[in-house]
Amino acid sequence: MNPSPKPLLVLDLDNTLIYCSETPYREAQMTTAHGHLSVRDHLDTFLRSVSLHYDLMIWSNGGLTYVKETLEEVWPKDVPLKAIIPNSMSQIKAQEGYGIPFYKNLRKLLKLYPEYELNRIVGVDDLPEAYKNNYGNLVVV
């Protein structure tokens, strides 16, 4: 397979691009079917800028319906989105007998999208443990 001309930027949704809560809070910018939502400052500008240099994907540990409906509200229509990776692609990180937050194994993406190479994938997430097997590919926000 021919490599993609652009590297891949894998973005987390909750607490990275947006914040959503079932409980009302003063800073909420909108109310959706899923709760009260705030969008990270300058998200539109950021997405438009990085889309010139990266292919964009969302990989969220939220359910697929929630993610799609939330993106309908916040994702700029003129910014291409390569894919939404659902929570079913994440793995539970077992630690001390407990299922700790799900983690994202970028090798799974390589199987689905062989045009990318691991050294050309960057993940942006608020949880470092989400990339426990790919720390070298992570930017924490």
Phi, psi and chi 1 to 4 in degrees:
 res  aa     phi    psi   chi1   chi2   chi3   chi4
   1 MET       -  138.4  176.1   76.1   51.0      -
   2 ASN   -72.3  136.1  -67.7  -27.7      -      -
   3 PRO   -65.7  150.3    4.3   -3.2      -      -
   4 SER   -67.1  141.0  173.1      -      -      -
   5 PRO   -68.0  -23.6   18.7  -25.6      -      -
   6 LYS  -107.6  147.2  -70.4 -177.2 -179.1 -179.8
   7 PRO   -70.4  170.7   14.4  -16.7      -      -
   8 LEU  -109.5  131.5  177.9   61.9      -      -
   9 LEU  -111.1  116.5 -174.3   61.7      -      -
  10 VAL  -103.0  115.0 -179.4      -      -      -
  11 LEU  -105.9  135.0  -60.1  163.9      -      -
  12 ASP   -80.7  157.2  177.8   49.7      -      -
  13 LEU   -98.6  -67.5 -176.4   61.5      -      -
  14 ASP   -69.2  129.7  -74.8  -51.6      -      -
  15 ASN    66.4    9.0  -60.4  -36.9      -      -
  16 THR  -118.7  -60.8  -58.7      -      -      -
  17 LEU   -94.0  -32.4  -58.7 -177.3      -      -
  18 ILE  -139.5  168.3   60.4  112.3      -      -
  19 TYR  -129.1  130.2  175.7   75.9      -      -
  20 CYS  -132.1  135.8 -171.7      -      -      -
  21 SER  -141.1  141.8  172.6      -      -      -
  22 GLU   -70.5  -25.0  -68.2  178.9   -1.7      -
  23 THR   -87.0  129.8  -54.8      -      -      -
  24 PRO   -60.3  146.0  -19.0   29.0      -      -
  25 TYR  -144.9  153.8   60.3  100.0      -      -
  26 ARG   -60.5  -37.1 -172.2  170.4   30.1  125.5
  27 GLU   -82.0   -3.2  -64.5   82.9   10.7      -
  28 ALA   -57.8  134.5      -      -      -      -
  29 GLN   -95.8  -20.8  -62.6  164.5  -26.7      -
  30 MET  -159.3  162.7   64.9 -177.0   82.5      -
  31 THR  -118.2  130.5  -59.2      -      -      -
  32 THR  -121.1 -179.4   69.3      -      -      -
  33 ALA   -62.4  -19.0      -      -      -      -
  34 HIS  -101.9   -6.1  -58.6  -76.3      -      -
  35 GLY   140.4 -163.9      -      -      -      -
  36 HIS   -94.2  132.2  -53.6  -84.0      -      -
  37 LEU  -130.7  139.8 -170.2  135.7      -      -
  38 SER  -123.3  142.6  -66.1      -      -      -
  39 VAL  -106.0  138.6  178.9      -      -      -
  40 ARG   -56.7  138.3 -173.6  173.1  -72.8  -85.7
  41 ASP   -52.5  136.1  -70.2  -16.9      -      -
  42 HIS    62.6   27.3  -50.1  -70.2      -      -
  43 LEU   -58.6  -45.8  178.6   62.9      -      -
  44 ASP   -56.5  -47.7  -73.8    3.9      -      -
  45 THR   -62.6  -44.6  -57.4      -      -      -
  46 PHE   -58.9  -50.5  168.5   75.3      -      -
  47 LEU   -63.6  -41.8  -67.2  173.0      -      -
  48 ARG   -63.4  -40.0  -75.2 -172.8 -178.8   95.7
  49 SER   -67.4  -50.4  -64.4      -      -      -
  50 VAL   -71.0  -26.0  -63.7      -      -      -
  51 SER   -67.2  -16.8   69.8      -      -      -
  52 LEU   -72.4  -23.4  -61.0  173.9      -      -
  53 HIS  -118.6  -15.6  -53.4  -77.0      -      -
  54 TYR  -133.9  149.6  -69.7   86.2      -      -
  55 ASP   -79.5  142.9  -70.8  -24.1      -      -
  56 LEU  -114.0  137.5  -56.5  178.7      -      -
  57 MET  -133.2  152.8  -77.4 -173.2 -168.9      -
  58 ILE  -108.3  130.0  -66.1  -71.5      -      -
  59 TRP  -126.9  107.3 -170.3  -16.9      -      -
  60 SER  -120.8  146.9  176.3      -      -      -
  61 ASN   -85.6    3.5  -73.0  -30.9      -      -
  62 GLY   -79.2  162.5      -      -      -      -
  63 GLY   -65.8  153.4      -      -      -      -
  64 LEU   -61.5  -41.2 -172.3   56.7      -      -
  65 THR   -62.3  -47.3  -59.6      -      -      -
  66 TYR   -57.2  -47.2  162.4   73.6      -      -
  67 VAL   -63.5  -48.6  172.3      -      -      -
  68 LYS   -61.3  -45.0  -76.1 -177.4  174.6 -178.7
  69 GLU   -67.0  -36.1  -69.5  176.0   -1.1      -
  70 THR   -69.0  -42.3  -59.3      -      -      -
  71 LEU   -64.0  -32.6  -71.0  175.6      -      -
  72 GLU   -57.7  -32.1  -79.1  -67.5  -42.9      -
  73 GLU   -82.3  -32.8  -62.5  -73.0  -23.9      -
  74 VAL  -118.3  -19.5  -56.9      -      -      -
  75 TRP   -84.0  127.8 -165.7  -90.7      -      -
  76 PRO   -62.4  134.5  -16.2   26.4      -      -
  77 LYS   -63.1  -25.9  -55.8  -66.3 -176.5 -130.0
  78 ASP   -91.3    6.6   59.9  -31.6      -      -
  79 VAL  -107.1  117.5  174.4      -      -      -
  80 PRO   -67.5  139.9    5.4   -4.0      -      -
  81 LEU  -120.3  115.0 -178.6   60.2      -      -
  82 LYS   -63.5  -44.5  174.4   91.0  176.3  175.4
  83 ALA  -167.3  160.3      -      -      -      -
  84 ILE  -112.9  121.6  -62.5  170.4      -      -
  85 ILE   -97.4  117.5  -53.4  -59.8      -      -
  86 PRO   -78.3  166.6   28.5  -32.6      -      -
  87 ASN   -61.1  -21.6   58.1   -5.2      -      -
  88 SER   -65.7  -16.1   60.4      -      -      -
  89 MET   -88.0   -7.7  -72.3  -75.1  -65.8      -
  90 SER   -86.6  159.8  -60.5      -      -      -
  91 GLN  -118.9  146.1  -62.9  171.1  -56.5      -
  92 ILE   -76.8  131.9  -65.9  177.2      -      -
  93 LYS   -93.2  107.3  172.7 -177.2  154.0 -174.9
  94 ALA   -82.0  130.2      -      -      -      -
  95 GLN  -145.0  121.9 -178.3  176.2  -23.0      -
  96 GLU    54.1   37.7  -61.3  174.9    8.6      -
  97 GLY    82.4    0.1      -      -      -      -
  98 TYR  -114.8  147.2  -62.7   97.3      -      -
  99 GLY   -79.4  104.4      -      -      -      -
 100 ILE   -84.9  175.5  -54.7  -60.1      -      -
 101 PRO   -46.4  150.5  -25.5   32.1      -      -
 102 PHE   -62.5  147.3  -68.0   90.9      -      -
 103 TYR  -118.1  159.8   73.8   92.7      -      -
 104 LYS  -111.8  114.9  -59.3  166.5 -177.5  177.0
 105 ASN   -97.0  107.9 -173.8  -15.0      -      -
 106 LEU   -63.2  -21.0  -67.0  178.5      -      -
 107 ARG   -63.8  -27.7  -64.5 -166.5 -168.1  -71.3
 108 LYS   -65.1  -38.6  -75.3 -173.0  165.3 -168.4
 109 LEU   -62.9  -38.4  -77.2 -174.1      -      -
 110 LEU   -63.5  -31.0  -62.7  175.8      -      -
 111 LYS   -70.9  -38.1  -69.7  178.8 -177.7  175.5
 112 LEU   -79.0  -33.3  -68.7  172.3      -      -
 113 TYR  -129.5   75.5  -58.1   95.3      -      -
 114 PRO   -68.2   -7.1   21.7  -29.4      -      -
 115 GLU   -72.4  -11.5   66.0  -92.9   52.7      -
 116 TYR  -101.1  155.2  -63.3  103.2      -      -
 117 GLU  -117.3  147.2  -62.5  170.3    0.7      -
 118 LEU   -55.8  -37.0 -170.3   57.4      -      -
 119 ASN   -76.5    1.6   65.6   -8.5      -      -
 120 ARG  -120.7   26.3  -68.8  178.4   45.7   84.6
 121 ILE  -122.0  130.9  -59.8  174.6      -      -
 122 VAL  -123.2  130.4  176.1      -      -      -
 123 GLY  -103.8  140.8      -      -      -      -
 124 VAL  -120.0  119.3  177.6      -      -      -
 125 ASP  -150.9  156.5 -152.4  -61.4      -      -
 126 ASP   -89.2  -10.3   63.9  -52.7      -      -
 127 LEU  -115.3  107.2  -62.2  172.8      -      -
 128 PRO   -57.5  -34.6  -15.4   21.4      -      -
 129 GLU   -66.7  -16.8   58.6  -90.8   21.5      -
 130 ALA   -65.8  -21.8      -      -      -      -
 131 TYR  -116.6   39.0  -79.7   80.2      -      -
 132 LYS   -57.5  -25.9   73.1  176.2 -163.1  130.4
 133 ASN   -98.6   -1.4  -69.6  -22.2      -      -
 134 ASN  -141.5   45.8  -56.6  105.5      -      -
 135 TYR   -56.9  -33.3  -79.8  128.9      -      -
 136 GLY   -67.6  -11.5      -      -      -      -
 137 ASN  -105.1    8.1  -60.3   80.4      -      -
 138 LEU  -109.4  137.3  174.9   63.7      -      -
 139 VAL  -116.0  121.1  174.7      -      -      -
 140 VAL   -92.7  133.0  179.6      -      -      -
 141 VAL  -117.0      -  -65.9      -      -      -
